[in-house]
Amino acid sequence: MNYLDLNLKNFLLSFFYFVLLILFLYKNKTLLRAYKNFLINDAVMFILKLTKKYFILEILFTLGFSFFIEDINLSFLSFLVLEKSSGIYQTLFYIFCFFVTFTFFDYFHHAIQHTKIFWPIHRYHHSAKLLSPFTASRNHPFIVILEPFFRLFPLFIFANNYEIVLTILFLNLFYQPLVHSDINSNWGWFGKYVLFSPLHHRLHHSSLEEHYGKNLGIFPLWDHLFNTYLQPSKDKKINVGVIDKHYDSINFFKIFYIDLKESFGKVFNLLIK
């Protein structure tokens, strides 16, 4: 990937976010005042990630431990490399294999975030009461501790096929704001079997207890296999968010501290039992 390609991709991605934002603001203009604190949180997280400053929060809330974990994984995975693809059929096969592998690890990464220990940290992502393209950036910085264990495996297995890896990861950057947008569409059979639709993911963000832990993946196959798939209804309104009141604040440092303290408390209680 040369410098021009990188700038073009960044421009396309930024333009895509901008278009989604304009559509979102137009559609939800009457709701903006009621949910302004949630939108401010989303916007701050997005800007920090866009400007490559989010790592400061990661260092602060993990005490630098995230980089130590990543180094261990890098050393351990250094031998997991497939041969470089050659020819259109082998390339298509590797695209399929990487997609399946990436979405498999992504599914379990997400499922672990929904366990009792990690839910207080992941809950910040679910606390938005109005989904927007920027909700995809709404994540507690401590969650980065988990990422090397799930993100690096597919990347290293396909390390020689970096064009395939970068292309799919780049497309995922388009997919995430789209699937977090407030779009009332289930994409028919495509959303049920190929890629989850915005409506499927809205159900995942539902405030109803019976929807908790449903539609966890990107590739619906894993949810079908592990019995976490739930078909959303286009005719029923799905309210999103959580009941915890501290998310009403725009002080995300306070939010991060409360969530981290609760998560550590659950770990401590588990250890002393």
FENQUI-V479259 format. One record per pair of residues at least 24 apart in sequence whose ideal C-beta (glycine too) atoms are under 6 Angstrom apart, sorted by the first residue. I is the first residue (numbers start at 1). GAP is how many residues later the second one is. Records with the same first field share a line. If there is no record, write none. Layout:
I: GAP + GAP
This chain:
9: 161
13: 160
16: 158
17: 116 + 160
20: 113 + 157 + 161
21: 112
24: 108
31: 99
35: 94 + 95
37: 211 + 213
38: 90 + 91 + 92
40: 210
41: 211
42: 90 + 92 + 93 + 96
43: 91
45: 92 + 93
46: 88 + 91
49: 88
57: 84
58: 83 + 86
61: 80 + 81 + 195
62: 80 + 83
66: 78 + 79
69: 79
70: 78
73: 75 + 79
77: 75 + 79
80: 76 + 77
81: 78 + 79
82: 75
84: 76 + 77
85: 76
94: 67 + 70
95: 69
98: 60 + 66 + 70
101: 53
102: 52
103: 114 + 115 + 116
105: 45 + 48 + 49
106: 112
107: 109 + 110 + 115
109: 41
110: 106
111: 105
114: 99
116: 150
117: 149 + 150
120: 139 + 142 + 143
121: 138 + 142
123: 119
124: 135
126: 79 + 116
127: 115 + 120
129: 112
131: 49 + 51 + 109
133: 44 + 48
135: 45
136: 40 + 41 + 44
140: 116 + 119
142: 118
186: 46
192: 28
193: 27
196: 24
199: 33
200: 32
202: 36
203: 29 + 35
205: 35
206: 32
207: 32 + 34
